[in-house]
Amino acid sequence: MKHLILALSFLLSSLVAKAQYIEEIGSLESLYEVRARSVLNTILRPTEYTLVVAVELDRDEKKLKEFHQEAELQYLPGMPMMGDVPVGPVAANKLHEMKARTDISVVLSRNVSPEVEKVIRDLLVSKLHLDSTAGDAVTIRRIELPMDPKVQEPPKQLPELSWKTWVLIVILSLLALAGLMFAVWKRSKNSEPKKEIKENHDYAHDIDEKPETKSDVVPAAANGVLPADGIVADKSKSNELVWDLDLESLRRHVIQIATQYPQMASRAISEYCLQGAAESTTNFMDFIGWDTAKHLFSEIPAMAWGRLGRSVKERTGDPLPAQIEKGVRETYRALLAAYIEHEMAEDEAGPFNFVLKLRDDQRMQILEKESAKNIAILCLHAPSEVTAGILGTLESDKKIRVMGELSRIEKIPHDVLQSVIQSFKQRFADTRLKPEPKVDGATVLSKVVRGMSAEEEMNILNLFAAENPAELDRVRRSILIFDDVGVVPRDILSEVLGLFEVESLYSAFFRCQRPLINAALGALPEKKAMILERELSDMPMIPSQKVTAETRRSICLRIETILDYRSITMTDLIDGAVKVTKIRANEG
């Protein structure tokens, strides 16, 4: 029974002491809140902020007893204390000596200007005599308070136009007006009736072959359009033929070929006409338009023009749309055959074009197995820029041998050239039958690792480090892993780590190797580095693996972005080709 009474008395005394500490904490928090509000009311309205003060006291019974003795000196014996805060300065100082840590949380309205935040922080630290090294902190957050007025954005005003803009507007207006006038003039010109073929071309070679000047001699397809139903329209109206989209694309291709190769096109049309296809060629000219054909096929000889004129003269009526379409397609087929032959002839002008047209990787697969002499002959028949590219991709010793062979070449016998061509063709055929594609396995593995979730990536890298260091070395030369953050240039590391809060950096560097932590602390501002170092030493909490992995990946991705912008590879960093600066980051 005696022991039970002692235990109860001890429990009641501890509860009383704890309640006494709660009362003193409330008194000190009220004192700090009054002083903080007196500061904030000088620059803010009471409806623009709210304030929360949290104070921690040292559990020192001796100091608490001294505080009570100083406070009781102000009152008569047996009189209760009035108010939460003692009036006497000596008692207040005793209470302040018991303070261990102070957290000031200021919640601002979203309407408060961002420039005010730093002023509020500095004023509170100065007025309340806060010490960041002792753990005191001022936290500022923003929310939309219930008393916030609805701020309406002022309407955006249009910018005033400068004299350069007005000049540009005037010039564009004049150009648009000129284009409109040209379009009207072109349309009016196209609406004029076509002249008779007699006025455009003189097809006859003697008096007997001159075409008659009857109105029915003019072909109905002179303008290149047929009626949609395939029936010839009334001659009192404009004789226009409506062509489908397929024939329109054919017309554009014919104009393109004749413009690019006028002599070849004229020779193809004249040969086809003189081979007994004058009627089909005449229908083709009706479709193209005689004026257009005269400019496109200017190299057609007089004999062919005479055949065309005789074909027009011998017509007994207007050709049907089916006849015109048949003539157009047959003549186009002859022109297309000549065009393909011409292109193939130009392609055969270079004996090694089949090698030069390959992709770089395919060409290098062939050149790796060829002799220096054969490569020199290939370079002799290639353009200078292609030759420079080929030499740039060869190994140094083979490049020297190829350049030596090039300098000694004076003449190439036909049989030697043919043997080299056959050698390259054989290499090309072997490559097609047995391709040897080059695959960068390290890059593929890096993409697979980066495609995992952040936790899976961290676990697989830890597994590589423990069981397969060679795989880890290949991965770290393709992507940045968190263990290589220490080799990143100091200015880049300082720029990236400055974007993260201390809580995030604590999660990222939790239980890391000391050299990595020292590299991070050296890149941070002094105050931020001091807080992070204290947190890592005390380890107040264990962060979740997900948060640690995601923060590490975020840091690595941001650093990779800057490295790509500066054209720095991970191989350069690991091999020490990039100098890591030792400059201390400025205090933030």
C-alpha positions, 0 to 999 in steps of 0.5 A: 500500500505504501508503494502504491501511494508513492507511485500515485504521488510521483504520477500526480507530481509529473502531471502537475509539472507537465501542466506547468510547462504547458501554461508557461509555453502558452504565456511565451507564445502569447508574448511572441504573437503580440510582438509579431502582430505589432510588426506585421500590422505596420505593413499588412492589414489584419485581414491579409494574414494570420499567425501561429506561434509554436514554442518549445521549452527546456524541461529544467526544474531549477529554472522553472522554480526561479521563474516562479519565485521571481513572479511571486515577488510581485504579488501579496502572499496568497494572491493569484497571478493575473494574466498569462504573461508576467509583468516583471522583466526579471521573471520574463527574462527567466521565462525566455531563458527556458526557450529552446526553439521557436517556429513562426508560421505566417499564412499570407493571402494570395493577393499580397505581393511576393516582394513582401515575403522577404521583408516580413521574414527579416523583420520577424527575425530582427524583432523577435531575436530569432536564431536559425542556428538554434532551430528558430524558423519563420515559415511563410505560406500562401492561401486564399483567405476568406476575407480576400477581395476578388481582384479583377484583372484590368483589361489588357490594352493593345500595344501602340504601333510603331512607325516601322509597323505602320510601314510594314502594314502599308507595304503588305497592303500594297502587295495584297492589292497588286496580287488582287489586280494581277488575279483579276487580270489573269482571270480576264485574260483566260476568259478571252476566246482562243485564237484559231490554230492557224493564227498560232501555228503554221503547220503546212510546208506548202500551199496544199497542206495549209489548214482550212480556215473553217470554224469547225477545224478548231478542236473542241479540246483546245482549252483542255476541258470536257463536259462532265457527261462526256457529250460535246457542248454546243458550239455557240458556248465555250467548248470546254472539257472537264478533266478528272483529278487523275488527268490533272496530276498527269498534266502537272507531271508532263509540265514538270518533265518538259521543264526539267528536260526540254530536249529529251521531252521534245525528242520523245514526243517527236519520235512518238508522233513520227512512228504513226501516232499523230492522232494520239499526239494531236489529242495530247496537244489538245489536252495540254493546250497548243500555246503551252505545248509550243513553249514546253516542246520547243525542240520538236522538228518541223516534220513532226509539227507538219504531221500534227497539222495534217492530223488536225486538218483531216479531222471530220469532227470533234474527238470524243472524251474517250479518244482524247483520254486514250491519246493523252495516256498513250503519249504520256506513257511514251514520254514517261518511258523516255524520262525513265531511260534518261534517269537510268542513264544518268544513274549509270554515269557513276559506277559506284552510285549503289555504294554511295547511296547506302546509309552511313552504317551500311557503307561502313560495314562494306568499307571495313572489309575492303582493301585500301586500294579499292576504297581509294578508287571508290573515293576517286569516283565520289564527290569531295564531301562524300570522300571527306566523310568516308575518310573521317569514319575510317581508322587512323592507320587505314585512313593513311593507307587510303590517302597514300593510294589516292596520291599514287593513282595516275590512271585506272585500267578498265579491267581494274575498275570493273574488278573493284566494282564487282568486289563492292557488289559482292560485298553489298550482296553479302551484306544483304544476305548476312547483315551485321547491324550494330547495336549499342547494348549499353544505351538500350540497357540505360533506356530500360532502366530509366523506363522503370519506376523510380523505386525499381531503378534505385533497386536495380542500380543497387543490385548492379553495384553489389553483384555486377559492377561491369553492368553498372559501369556501362549504365553510368556511361549512358545516363547519370546515376545518383552516385555520380552526382559528385563528379558533376561540375560544381556550378551545375550541381549548385544550380540544380540543388538550389531548386530543391527544399531542405526536406527533399535534399534530406530524403535524397542524401539520406544514408549516402556515402560521405564524399557524395554528401560533402559534394552536395554540401559544398554546392549549397549556400552556407545556411542551407548546407548547415541545416542539411548537414544537421538534419543528416547527422540527427536523422530525425525521420526515415524518409520513404523509399518512394520519396527518396527514389523520386527525388534522386531521379528528379535531380539526375534528370535536371542535371542531364538536361544541363549536360546535354545543353552544354554537350557534356557526356557522362564518359567525359565526366567519369574519365575526368575530361571535364574540370569540376569547379571548386568555387563555393556557392554564394549564400542564398 
